[in-house]
Amino acid sequence: MRIAVVASLVMSLFTSPSYGNPVSQGFADTFADPAVIRGLDGYWYSYGTSDPLREGEGEHHRLPIARSSDLVTWTYAGDAFGADNLPPYADPSSLLWAPDVRYLDGRYVMYFTVTNTTATPHPWDFSIGAATAPTPTGPWTHQSAPLVPPRPSGDSYWNTIDPAQFTDIDGRKYLYFGGFFGGLWVTELSPDGLGTVGQPTQVAIDNKFEGSYVVRHDGFYYLLASSANCCAGPTTGYSVLAGRATSPRGPFTDREGVPLLASRAGGTPVLDQNGNKWIGTGHHAQLTDLAGQDWMLYHAIDRADPFLDDPYGINERPMLLDRLDWIDGWPVVRAGAGPSERSDEKPVTRGFVNEPFSGGLSGWRDTDGWTVQDGFVRHAGARATLESRKGVGGDVRAETDLRFAGQAAGLRIGAATVLVSGDGLTVTAGGARRTAALPGGAATWRNLAVTVKGRTINAEVTSARLGDPQASMRLDSPVPLSGAFGLVAEGAADFDNVSATPLAKPVTRPAPVPRPGALLDADEFDRPDGAWQWVRQDPAARVSGGALRWPVQGSDLVGEANTASVLLRTPPPGDYVAETKVTLDLGEDTVRNYQQAGLVAYVSDDDFARLSQVAIWNTRQVEYGRELPFAARLSYGGNIVGPPAKTTWLRLAHHVDPVSGEHEFRAGSSRDGRTWTWGGVWTFGKNTSPRIGLVAHGGAQPAVEAEFDYVRFYRSR
């Protein structure tokens, strides 16, 4: 165990204890829709949507690129394309959005949205483009035609946007794309990743998701996607939701088993705003650090500074980084705590073995037959091991980029040997041996990552460390695994970016969520209660049969009309949880805009947060919307909570921030009154006194009645 202790001490020399968000602040004020990849040179590269990088700059960067050695300090590395370098099929007015970059078969491939093509006269005939490059910074060469061309829908075009590539365990390549208008889709790609195969499959319903990203974890395929609005300034409620499946084509369902394709669409929260400065947290990419901890890069909006320049222009969406945990089989940022302003931990990007082979072979033994050239180490002889002068012990994670022209190449970790060959991925320890198929071998660079926890070895091979292993294997070793660490080559092989570091300890306990305590106040709607007050009383609302029955009004609160009725109650002082149970038959699949009923935290007609089950085109959602005055206008945006049922339970958990004095309201929803999904937080100023109320509005046709069983206030625990 002494080796592991020494390794931990060495690691502390390389790791500063904290960093601040946004991590893009050193080179950009806005860097939206970030993609990420680790290059073969050992640096991480991020790619953003085409926007000006700084306030006052005025000129768009065409898919800007940033570089980092530690994932928290980034520098500008140029643009993927110059001002006159558009794809040949793009209209001169076209914008390039939402890049995704992968390393496929020896070259980097970039996928991106092209907003306007020359194929049609429509100004927003979205398509997916592709370009290739020998390095992460280019030079990038456009393909001559769109990978996914515009898809017509009547007089308009589906949102063919936000591409994300994924390679499966069998070597097949896929591309996920789509948005609110048209839904999310997946299409198989040709082996080179530059053509489509067959017909696409829809994987998530329209009008709820965009910005998809897929990873494979513990045998499941996880589709993570952003929901609600990306760009509503101070009321942006963007968030990330997830579903999982046993096939890359779905069907994807959430934690409660609700399909992402259902009209009452599912989605398990991964990332939501939490009441600090950051709102609109979404459109993400994922990565794994050298210790095996997953992280999420995403954009967000500072609610005090939501626009790049003038109000209601470009939304200022800098890039943030936070830990991504897996709890009870589901991904969640910071165990559910949401975005950080400052983190007390940072990714591990250097190990006690950290070898980019830029300084020769001084840290290694038995170097005969091994040479350093072009920044990597090469072996050209028969079977040999290049042994590090630093051994391994305890729980550890090791990795290397490798390619070979001989029989096999891999890592030795104590008594275990992990080899990549033309036959696949083979793990051997103490006489035990297991092999998994690896499509395509490793004639081009691949990444081999091996974790040792106790006597359990997990190994996987990927193209670029982005959650899509092409081979994975687990072996329980019959012997201890501490000891020597080194590179193993059977014939000609190249190695680069070799590391070994103590294995990250996973976070398994979720962050606390609001819990109701003692009952403080309630109206069960079984007798007259004089504590309610009306704003624009609706005579059609009535109490009968133990419920408040309220026909949905053909009116609304959003905007300046303010014609909808609101039934208000003064809440208890301090922290509390307000709850109601509302039955509202909105049907399924048909368009019923925007009938809804639920709770509201209300200061005025122009300053409220509304939590309701609502019909949004063909979907049924639990939307947590916010309206407030900003820069001489009214701003409205929404956050999405859990999937609704015909009868849905809703909660607003109120908390007063002890530092700022702001009122924070976190939204929760349930389909059965027992299992709760908690979403985002909207805040109100410290000098306000929000009341809690009920609403039933958004559209009178077809006629439907909301039925509220009760309103209860609990002390918050």
N, C-alpha and C positions, 0 to 999 in steps of 0.2 A: 504493500500500500504506500510505501515511501515515495515511489515514482509518481503516483497520482497526486500526492501532497505537493511534491516539488513542482509538478506540472501546473497545479492550481496557483502556486505562488508566482510562477513565471507568467501565467496568464494575466495576473493582476497588474503586471508591468505594462501590458499592452492595452488594458481596458480602462477608459475613463468612466467614472461612475454614472454619468448622466449626459443627456443632450436635450436640446429644446426643439420643439416644433414651431414653425415648419422647417424641415431639413433643406428646403430649396432656397432659404432666405439669403444664402451667400451669393447666388447668381440670378435669382428671379423673384419677382413679386407674385407672379402667377405661373403655374406649370401644371395644367389640368390633364386629366386622363393618363396618369403616368404608367408606362410599361417599364420593365426592368429585366436585365439579363447580366450574368457575369461573363465577361469576355475571356478568351484564352490567355490574355495578358494578365489576368488576375484582378483586373478592375471591374467594378460594377458600373453598368451604363443604364441610364434612364432616358426615356423618350416621351415628349409631351405633345399635346394638341397645338396646332398652329395659332399662336397668339403673340402679341408683344410680351416680352419678358418683364419689362419694367414699366412702372407708371411714367407717363409722359413720353414714352418712346415712340408710340404711334405706328410703328412698322411691325407687321406680323413676321415671326420666324416660322419657316415652313418645316414643321416637325423638329423642334429643337432637341438637342442631345446634351446630357450632363454626365459627368464621370465622378466616381468616388472610390476611394480605397477602403473606407470604413462604413459606408452606407448612411452616415450622418453628416458628413461634410462633402458637399458637391460643388463642382466647378463646371462652368459652361464649356462644352466641347464642340460647338458649331451646330449647324443645321443639317438635317439630312439632305435637303434640297435647297437650291438657290431660288432667287426671286423669279427666274425665267425657266425653272426646271419643274414642270408639271408632267404628269403622265400624258402620252400622246392623245388619249381619248378624253382628257379633262377639258372642260370649258375654261377659258381664261379667268372667269370669275370664281372658279371652284376653290373651296377650302379643303385642306387635308386635316382630318381629325383622328384622334384615338388610335395611335399606333400600337401594334403588338409585334415584338421581335423575338425570333427563335433562331437557334443554330441547328440547321438541318443538313446532314450529309456533306459537311465540310464547308458550308457557307452560311452567312447570316441572311435570314429572310424577314423582311418587314411587311406586315399587313396594315392597311390603313383605310379610312373612309375617304371617298371622293364625293363631295357634296353635289357636283353638277357635271354631267358628261355632255359630250357633243352629240350623243345618239338621239336625244329627244329635245324638243323645245322647252320642256318643263324646267324651271330653275332649281328644283330640289329632287332630281332623279338620282338618288344616292346609289353608289356602287362601292365594291371593295376592291382596292388595288393591291398590288404586290411589287416589291423590289428586292434585289439581292445585292450583297456586298461581301468582300473578303474579310472585312474587319467590322467591329461594332460601330465605327464612325464613318464607314463608307470606303470608297465611293459607291453610292447606291445607283443601281441600274433599274429603271422602270421596266416592267413587263409591257408588252405592246397592247394588251387588251385587259379589261377588268377581269379579275378572278371570279367575282360574283357580279354580274351586270345588273342594271336597274331592273326592278321587278314592278311592273305596272299594277295599279289597283284602281280601276275606273279612270277618272281623270287625273289621278295622282299616282304616287309611287310609294311602295312600302319603305319603311326605314331600314334600308340595307346598310347598317352602320356597325361600328364597334366590334371589329373582328378580334377573335382570340383563337390561337392555334393550340392543338392538343395532339400528342402522339400516344397511342394506346400500347398496351403490353404486347400486342401481337405485331407491332410495327405500323399499323394503319394510322394514317394521319387524318385529322378532322379540323374543320374550321367552324367555330360558333360565331354567329352574327345576329343582328336585328335590334329592334327597339320597340318603343311604345306602339307605334303604328305598324302592326304586322306581326309582333311577337318575336320570340327568340327561336333561332333555327340552327341546325347543324348539318353540314354537308361533308361527305368524305372527300379527301384530297388525293390527288395522284401521288405516287411515291416521292416525287421531288417537291411536293408541297405547293406547286405552281399551277395546278389544274384541278377541276372538280370532277367527281366520279358519281354517277347516278343522280338521284333526286334528293333534295334536302328533306329533313324531318323537323317538324315543329316540336320544340321542347318546352316552351313556356308561352302562356297566353299573351295576347297583345294588351296594350294599355296598362301594363304594370312594370315591365322590366326593360333594362338596357344594360350595356357595359358588362357582358357576360365574361366569365373566367372559369375554367374547369381544371380541377386537379383530381388525382387518384390517391386515395388515402385508406389504408386498411381494407382494401378490396372493394371500396365504394367509389363511384364517380360523383364528385361534388360540383354542382353548378352554382356558382356565386354570381349574383347580378345586382345591379343598383336599381332602386325604385324611387318613385316620386320625382320631384323636379330638381334638375341639376343647378338651375340658374335663375333663382328668384331673389337674388340679392339678400336682404336681411331676413327673409322668410324661406330660404332654401332648406328643404327638408330631406334631401337626398340621403339614402342609407343603403346598406348592403344586406341582402337576404340570401338564403341558401335552400337548395333541395338536393337530394342525393338519389342515385340509381345504381343498378347493377350492370348497366350498359352505357356506353358513351352516348347512345341515342335516346336514353331515357327508358321508361317514364320517370321523371324526377318528382319526388314527393318530399314534403317537409317533415319536421320532427313528429308532428301529429298525424302523419300519413296523408295529408291533404296534397293533391297533385298541383304542380305549378301550371298545369294546363286547364285546371278547373275554372269555371266562371267565378266561384268563390275561391279565388286563387290562393294557394299556399305560399309559404316562404318563412323560413326560420331566421330571426335576426342574427346578423353577424357583427354589424357595426352601426351604431346610432349615436346621434349627438346627445351629450350628457348634461348640458347646462353650463359648461365652461364657455370659452370664447368661440369654440369651433362649432359650426353648423354645416349642413350639406355635405356630410362625410360619405364619399363614394367613389365610383369608377376606379377600381383598384387593380393592383398586380400583387403577386405573392412571390416569396423567395424563402430559402432556408439558409441560415448562417452556418458557419463551420462547426458549431456545437450541436447542430441538429434542431435548433429552435426556428420555427416558422415566423415570418414577419410579413406585414402588409404595408405596401406603399399605396397611398390614395390621396385624393385632393379634398380640400375642405375650404370653408369660407369663414373668415373672421367677421362675426356679426356686427362689429363696430366699424369695419372697413370692407364692405362687401363688393365694391366696384373698383376696377383698375384705375380709371380716371374719373370721368363725369358719372354721376349717378345714372343708373339704368343703361349704362353702356356695357362693356365687357365685364363679366363677373370675375373678381379676383380670387383665383382658386389655387393657392400654393400647395406644394407636395408635403405630406406628412408621413411619418413612419411610426408604426406601433407593433407590439408583439401580437402574434396570432396564436391562440391556444386551441387545443382540441379537448373538449370536455363532454363526456358521455357520448362521444361519436360525432360531435358537431363543432365546426369552427366558430370561434368568437374572439373578438379583439379585446385583449387585456381582461380575459375571463368575463367579459360583459361590462367592464367599466367604461368602455368607449374611448374617444380620442384623448390624448394627453397634450397638455401644454408643455410639460417638461417630464421626461421619463427618467427614473432612477436606475435604468439599465439600458444597455445598448447592444446591438448585435455583436457576436464574436466573429471577428474577421482576421484574427491572427491566433495561431495555436502555439503550443510549446514546441511542436515541429511546424515550421512555416517556411516552405522552400519553393520560391519561384525560380530557383537555379540561375540567379543573376550574379552570384558570387563564387561560382565554382562548386567543388564537392568537399569543402572543408568540414562540413558537419556529418560526413558519411564515412563508413568503413567499407573495405573490400571493393575498391573502386576500379579494379582491373576490368577492362572491357566496357567501361561506362565513360562517356564523354559529354560535356556540356556544349551545346551549339544552338544558336538562334533562340536563346532564352529557355531551353528545355534540356533534359538529360536524355541521352540516347544509349541504348544497349544494342550491340550488333552481333554478339556471339551466341554460344549455347546457353542453357539454363543458368541463371545467376541471380543472386540476391544482392541488392545494394542496401546495406544496413545503416540505419540512422544511429548516431552516437547517443541518441535519447530513446530510452525504452518506453513502454506503455504499461499502465496498470490501472485497475479499477474500471469504472465505466468511462468509455472513451468513444470518440467519433473520429474517423480518419477518412480522407478522400484524396483522390488524384484525378487529374485529366490524363487520359492515356489513349494511345493508338498503337497498333502493332501490325507487322508484316510477317511475324513468325507464328508460333503456335498459340501463345497465350501471354497475358500480362496482367499484373494485379498487385495486391498488397499482402504482406505478412504482418499479422498482429498477434504477438505472442505465439501460442501454439496453433493458431489458425492461419490458413492461406486462402485467399479469395482471388480467383482468377477469372478473367474474361477471355474467351476463346471463340473460335468459329463454331464450337459446339454449344456455347451459351455461357452462363454465369455459374461457376462452381465454387462451393464453400467446403473446405476440408478442415477438420480439427479432431485430433485424438482418434483417428480411425473412422470417424463419422464423415459422410460425404453426401452432398446434395447438389443437384444441377437443375438450373432453369434455362429454358430456351431464350436466346437473344436474337431477335430478327436483325440481320445485317451485320452481325459481328461488330468489330471496332476498327475497321480499316481507316475510318476518319476518327477524329477526336470524340471521345465519350468521357463522361464523368462517372467514376466509381466511388460510391460512398458506403462506408462500413461502420456500423455502430456495434459496440460491445456493451451489454448491460448484464452484469453478473457473468453467466456462462452462455448467454443467448447472443447469437450473432445475427444481425440483419444487414443484408447487402442489397444495393440496388444500382442499376446502371441507367443513366439518363443522357439525353443529348445536351441539356443545358441547365440541369438542376432546378427545373421549374414545376415540379410536382407531377411529372408524367413519365414514370419509370417504364423503360422498355423491358426490363428484367428485374425481378426481385426475389430474394431467397432468405429464408430464416433457418437457422440451425442451432439446436441446443448442444453445446459442446460437452463431451464427457470429461474434459480435463480443464484446469484453470487456464486463463487466457492472458495473463500478464507475462511480459518478457520483451523480446526484441521487436523492433518495428522496422520495416523496410519495403523496398520495391522488388517485385519478382518478375523476371522476364524469361520466357522460353522462346528464344530466338529474338529477332529484331523487334524492338519496341521503343516508344518514346513516352516520357512522363513529364508532367508539369503541374504546378500549383499543388504540391503535396502538403498536406497538413494533418496534424493530430492534435486533439484538444479534449479536455474533459467534457463528457456528454452533458448537454443541458438537462436540467431537472424539470420535467413538464409540470405546468400548473394544472391541477385537476379539480380545484374547488372554485365554483362560480362566484363572481362578485355578488354582494348582497343586492336583493331587489326589495321594493317596498312590500311590507306585510301589514295587514290590518290587525289592530289590537282591539282594545275595548270600544264598544259601540258608544258614540257620542251623541248622535242625533239621527233621526230617521223619519221618513214618511212612507208608510206601507200602502198608502192610498186606499185605506179602509174606513177612514172617517175624515171629516173636515179638518184642514190644517191651515191656520192663518199665517204661517211663516213665509209663504211664497209671495212674490211680487212679480207682476207682469210688466214687460216692455211690449207695448202694442198687443193687448189681450186678444186672444183668439177665442171667440164664443163657441167654436166647434169642439174645443178641448173639454173633456168631461171626465169625472171620476165615477167609475161603476165597476162592480164585480171585482173589487180589490185591485184595480189598475187605473192608471191615467191613460185614457184613450184619446189619441190626438191625430186627426187626419193630416197627412203630410200636405203642407201648404205649397202653393205655387209662387213662392217668394224665396228670398235669400238674404243673408247678411253680408256676403262678400261684395265689395265695391261700395259705391256711394248711394245706392238705392235704399238699403236698410229697411226693407219692407217686412221682413220675417218677424214673427213673435218670438219672445224669449221668456221663459218662466224661471225666475231667479230665487235663490235662497242664500242667506248669509251663512257662510261656513263657520265651524268652530275656530277659535284662535289656534295658532301654532301649526305643527305638522299633522296632517290628517290624510286619509284616503277616502275619496268620494266614489261611490259605486252605484250603478244602476243595472237593471236587467231589461233589455228592450227587444221586443219581437217586432220584426218588420219584414213582411213578405215581398221582397223585391224580385222574386222569380230568378231565373238564371238565363244567361246567354243573350237575352234581348237587351236592346238599348233603352235605358230608363234614366237619362241624365236629368238632374243629379239628385235624385230623391235620397233622403237620408234622415236619420234620427239618432240622437245621442246626447252626450254631455257637452257643456261649454264652460270654460273659465272666462269670465266676462268682466271687463272694465268698462267698455263702451261699445257702441256699434262698430267702431273702427279700431278696437283694441281687444281682441279675443283670441282664444285657442279652442277649437271645436273638435271633439272626438266623436265620430259617428260611423255607423256602418252606412255605406253609400254605394249607389250605382254609378259607376264611371264607364260609360259606354257599355260594353258587354260584360265587364267584370263587376264583381261585388267585393269591396275592400273596406277595411277599417282604416279610415284616414284621420290623421291628427293634424288639422290645418291651423295656420296662424295668420291673422291679419293685424297689421300695425301701420301707423303713419311713418313715412320715411321720405325725406327730401321733397316735401310738398306734394307727395302722392301717397296712395295707399298701396301697400305691398302685401301679397298673399301667396302662400306656398304651403305644401303639405308634407307630412311624414307618414309612413305606412307602418301599421302595427301588425297584429296577427290576422289570419283569415277569419271572416265572419261566418256565422250560421244564420238560419232564419231567426233564431233567438240568440242574441249575443250579449255577454256581460261586459261592461265597460268600467274602467277605473281611471281616475285622475289622482295621483299621489302628490300632495303639496308639501314643499319643503322651503323654508326660508334660509337662504345662504347666510351664514353668520358673518361673513366678511363683507360681501357686497350689499346685503339686505334685500337682494332680488328674490322674487317669488318664483320658484321652480315647480313646474307641473310635468310629471312623467306619466305617459299614457300606457295603459295595459288593457288587454282584451282576452276574452275566453269564449270558447264554444260550448263549454259545459258548466261553467261556474267553479271549476276545481283546478284545471290546468290553465295557467296564465302565461301569456306572452307579453313581455314588456318592451316598449319601443322607446322613442326619443323623448327629449325634454324641450319644452318651450318655456321662456322666462318672461316675467313682467317686472317693471321697475320697482325699486324699493318704496317709492312714495305712492304706489297704487294699492287698491284694496279689492282684488278680484273676488267676485261672487261666483258661485257654482249654479249652473242652470241646465235646463233641458231645451232642446230644439227639435223640430220636425218640419223640414222644409226642403226646398230644392226643386220641386216640380209637382203639380197637382194631378197630372195625367200620366198613366192611368191611376185612378183613385186607389189609395192604399192608406191604411191606418197604422200608426205606431202605437204600440202598447207597452207602457212602462210599468213594471211590477212594483218597483220601489225606488227610493233614493236613500242611501245610508251613508253616514259619515263615521269613520273609525279613527281612533288614535293610531298614528303611524308608528310601527315598531322598527 
